[in-house]
Amino acid sequence: MKPGLRDPDVNTLFQACCSIAKVIAKRLPPDQLLSLLLTMLEGLADPDRNCSRAATVMINSLLKERGAVLLEKVPEILAVVHAKLQEVDQEHVWKAAQQAVYILASQHRVVVVSSLLNSPLPLDSCTCALWRALAPDPTLASQVLELLLEKINRDVPYKENKSFLRGSTSERVATFLPLSATCALHELMSVPESGPAVVGLYAELFVTLLLRVSCTVGVQLPKGLLSKERKTLGRGQPPRTLDPCRYCQAEWPGRGGGGGLQLPSPPCGTDFCFSSAQRQALGL
């Protein structure tokens, strides 16, 4: 490996780093694993591009070889990755962070999804990028979509807030988890590579979003989220509407979500086939 480390060629140096990273990942004592991983994550923000790339190699090797034992540390790791993305806007760093999240999700998808669902709303660009990292792999994307559908279907879509003032009516306020899961669906379905996974779950997505639209008409955002949305607009960031009903309509299968994903119509002869008139009436 020594000649490779002295070689000025970038590709040769990269291969040498890969070899070293594999050895360290296999031999590192368990009590030092998390400490080294967090240090490498800090290295993603190194101003030297070669150093940040070397950190990327080490992170990927550590997660691939030893990520299975990091179940309890997943939320902490995701928090550090998110923080690094907020500090650095270089494309290779964002790709490295997305790859790290993908590897973690392939090992601990339930914990990764639960952690990302607890992210503040409206979702910032860093969290959106982490959700999209789960979309390109068809198998993982299908599993994540199923988890999100389960979250949406299991929890109540809103809560009744009754006012104590005489003559006032009760107000329906959206619950956090289903709204967060709907936002996550938006990010996943905006990635064109998620097409096969979405097609495979077409019926489930259709039914869930149809029910979600029907029960969120007139539902209000929680006051805390509403104020955050206004502050986001005030800083000049692109508007990310959190209107519960409109967000569901945006994810309607076949309309492309936010990224131009166009899904085929379900094949006729299945239990989920509509006539052209029915599809037009439903807005498909």
VOGU-3710 file (C-alpha; in Angstrom, 3 decimals, decimal comma):
1> mkpglrdpdv> 0,000/0,000/0,000  2,912/2,400/0,619  3,675/2,979/-3,081  0,026/3,817/-3,673  0,074/6,456/-0,945  3,098/8,120/-2,519  1,688/8,007/-6,049  0,466/11,462/-7,232  -2,259/9,857/-9,361  -5,653/10,483/-7,746
11> ntlfqaccsi> -7,118/7,104/-8,745  -4,143/5,178/-7,346  -4,337/7,134/-4,105  -8,057/6,431/-3,913  -7,511/2,678/-4,279  -4,866/2,772/-1,561  -7,274/4,582/0,767  -9,918/1,951/0,047  -7,537/-0,856/0,961  -6,501/0,831/4,212
21> akviakrlpp> -10,109/1,606/5,109  -11,136/-2,049/4,664  -8,342/-3,221/6,961  -9,203/-0,660/9,642  -12,927/-1,431/9,418  -12,280/-5,142/10,011  -9,685/-4,754/12,774  -10,972/-1,748/14,707  -11,973/-2,554/18,333  -15,744/-2,167/18,930
31> dqllsllltm> -15,319/0,551/21,562  -13,494/2,767/19,049  -15,888/2,324/16,134  -18,322/5,155/16,829  -15,572/7,586/17,788  -13,712/7,004/14,526  -16,904/7,182/12,482  -17,922/10,530/13,995  -14,406/11,867/13,426  -14,570/10,830/9,773
41> legladpdrn> -17,958/12,520/9,434  -16,373/15,720/10,693  -13,761/15,234/7,976  -16,414/15,601/5,279  -16,189/19,358/5,803  -12,401/19,444/5,351  -11,500/22,230/2,885  -8,968/19,908/1,207  -10,992/17,974/-1,358  -8,721/14,918/-1,192
51> csraatvmin> -9,056/14,765/2,600  -12,843/14,890/2,441  -12,823/12,158/-0,202  -10,564/10,014/1,976  -13,023/10,537/4,843  -15,813/9,398/2,527  -13,976/6,169/1,737  -13,428/5,456/5,437  -17,075/6,192/6,313  -18,406/3,870/3,621
61> sllkergavl> -16,050/1,076/4,644  -16,879/1,399/8,334  -20,613/1,362/7,671  -20,473/-1,541/5,239  -18,295/-3,706/7,474  -19,549/-2,731/10,925  -22,770/-0,774/10,444  -24,896/-3,685/11,657  -23,786/-3,057/15,266  -24,644/0,657/15,204
71> lekvpeilav> -28,409/0,305/15,598  -28,665/2,396/18,773  -26,391/5,101/17,338  -28,298/5,661/14,089  -30,134/8,834/15,269  -26,842/10,356/16,442  -25,105/9,517/13,169  -27,954/10,990/11,118  -27,852/14,170/13,210  -24,118/14,586/12,504
81> vhaklqevdq> -24,610/13,920/8,772  -27,381/16,521/8,661  -25,176/19,044/10,463  -22,329/18,499/7,976  -24,670/19,104/5,044  -25,677/22,416/6,570  -22,019/23,452/6,739  -20,872/22,367/3,284  -22,535/22,805/-0,104  -20,025/20,849/-2,214
91> ehvwkaaqqa> -21,630/18,213/-4,423  -19,223/15,389/-3,558  -19,888/15,902/0,167  -23,650/15,704/-0,356  -23,261/12,523/-2,395  -21,077/11,027/0,327  -23,642/11,876/2,980  -26,438/10,356/0,903  -24,393/7,199/0,381  -23,810/6,920/4,133
101> vyilasqhrv> -27,535/7,234/4,827  -28,306/4,668/2,136  -25,910/2,145/3,704  -27,399/2,754/7,149  -30,937/2,370/5,813  -30,074/-0,898/4,094  -29,090/-2,214/7,531  -31,507/-0,389/9,838  -34,292/0,985/7,647  -36,932/1,155/10,415
111> vvvssllnsp> -34,718/3,251/12,690  -33,538/5,466/9,825  -37,105/6,131/8,682  -38,273/6,837/12,244  -35,376/9,227/12,824  -35,958/11,122/9,582  -39,696/11,338/10,311  -38,884/13,228/13,501  -37,151/15,969/11,491  -38,684/19,444/11,886
121> lpldsctcal> -41,245/20,616/9,345  -41,111/22,164/6,813  -38,265/19,896/5,689  -35,041/21,736/4,924  -32,983/20,935/1,833  -30,589/18,725/3,832  -33,338/16,472/5,151  -34,907/16,310/1,685  -31,576/15,098/0,310  -31,407/12,366/2,959
131> wralapdptl> -34,918/11,143/2,094  -34,040/11,088/-1,609  -31,003/8,931/-0,872  -33,428/6,088/-0,096  -35,172/6,222/-3,486  -32,793/4,906/-6,202  -32,585/1,312/-4,939  -35,928/-0,349/-5,896  -35,932/-2,854/-3,029  -35,084/-0,319/-0,330
141> asqvlellle> -37,450/2,260/-1,835  -40,340/-0,224/-1,735  -39,623/-1,067/1,900  -39,422/2,601/2,864  -42,638/3,427/1,001  -44,398/0,613/2,857  -43,189/2,000/6,197  -44,417/5,487/5,286  -47,814/4,165/4,194  -48,060/2,304/7,487
151> kinrdvpyke> -47,328/5,508/9,401  -49,976/7,423/7,452  -52,639/4,732/7,815  -52,015/3,938/11,468  -52,180/7,434/12,972  -55,199/9,732/13,037  -54,852/12,486/10,393  -56,042/15,315/12,651  -57,164/16,204/16,137  -60,154/18,283/17,174
161> nksflrgsts> -59,237/21,441/19,065  -62,320/22,706/20,849  -62,545/26,353/21,787  -64,001/27,400/25,129  -65,481/30,585/23,640  -69,241/30,543/23,265  -70,405/30,231/19,659  -67,010/29,185/18,321  -66,560/25,956/16,394  -63,941/23,267/16,874
171> ervatflpls> -60,855/23,321/14,684  -59,238/20,341/12,992  -55,445/20,405/13,293  -53,160/18,050/11,378  -51,157/15,537/13,395  -47,394/15,613/12,973  -46,429/12,054/12,026  -48,815/11,518/9,066  -47,921/14,974/7,758  -44,208/14,225/8,055
181> atcalhelms> -44,699/10,866/6,293  -46,598/12,600/3,478  -43,715/15,053/3,058  -41,326/12,098/2,925  -43,450/10,479/0,198  -43,120/13,685/-1,778  -39,323/13,550/-1,624  -39,085/9,855/-2,497  -41,530/10,078/-5,395  -39,761/13,147/-6,796
191> vpesgpavvg> -36,776/10,922/-7,661  -37,311/9,351/-11,113  -35,475/6,172/-10,059  -38,236/5,471/-7,538  -40,591/4,639/-10,443  -40,390/0,824/-10,172  -41,053/0,915/-6,431  -43,990/3,280/-6,853  -45,482/1,169/-9,649  -45,238/-1,895/-7,434
201> lyaelfvtll> -47,202/-0,130/-4,696  -49,511/1,791/-7,028  -52,747/0,486/-5,515  -51,665/1,054/-1,922  -50,430/4,562/-2,678  -53,589/5,436/-4,560  -55,926/4,292/-1,795  -53,873/5,855/0,998  -53,539/9,232/-0,701  -57,193/9,233/-1,748
211> lrvsctvgvq> -58,243/8,678/1,863  -55,692/11,214/3,040  -57,074/13,880/0,710  -60,646/13,146/1,790  -59,879/13,525/5,494  -57,591/16,567/5,306  -59,892/19,003/3,503  -60,080/22,069/5,722  -57,520/20,726/8,181  -55,168/23,358/9,594
221> lpkgllsker> -51,469/23,158/10,362  -50,362/23,171/13,995  -49,587/26,737/15,041  -45,900/25,984/15,542  -45,503/24,604/12,020  -47,484/27,464/10,520  -45,167/30,034/12,073  -42,101/28,110/10,869  -43,491/28,042/7,334  -43,978/31,816/7,406
231> ktlgrgqppr> -40,440/32,373/8,702  -39,056/30,171/5,907  -40,840/32,278/3,308  -39,596/35,420/5,020  -35,964/34,345/4,548  -36,473/34,119/0,790  -36,252/30,338/0,565  -38,351/28,512/-2,046  -41,893/28,048/-0,711  -42,611/24,520/0,557
241> tldpcrycqa> -46,318/24,408/1,238  -47,426/22,226/4,106  -51,128/22,434/3,366  -52,167/18,854/4,285  -54,702/18,464/1,483  -52,626/20,022/-1,301  -49,567/18,035/-0,280  -51,491/14,792/-0,734  -52,787/15,914/-4,127  -49,217/16,660/-5,212
251> ewpgrggggg> -48,238/13,046/-4,542  -51,093/11,539/-6,569  -49,675/8,474/-8,375  -49,291/9,228/-12,053  -49,074/12,994/-11,677  -45,351/12,971/-11,091  -45,030/14,311/-7,550  -42,546/17,160/-7,671  -39,908/15,674/-9,930  -41,578/14,688/-13,170
261> lqlpsppcgt> -42,077/11,013/-12,355  -44,746/9,725/-14,731  -46,266/6,385/-13,847  -48,089/4,098/-16,248  -51,748/3,326/-15,823  -52,462/0,063/-13,989  -52,939/-2,774/-16,476  -56,557/-3,537/-17,355  -57,829/-6,812/-16,030  -56,460/-6,122/-12,531
271> dfcfssaqrq> -58,492/-5,162/-9,484  -57,137/-1,642/-9,801  -58,153/-0,700/-13,335  -60,255/2,396/-14,105  -61,957/3,507/-17,279  -60,695/6,641/-18,967  -63,768/8,526/-17,751  -63,177/7,428/-14,183  -59,501/8,369/-14,354  -60,401/11,818/-15,698
281> algl> -62,927/12,321/-12,918  -60,325/11,387/-10,324  -57,739/13,737/-11,831  -55,355/11,010/-13,037
//
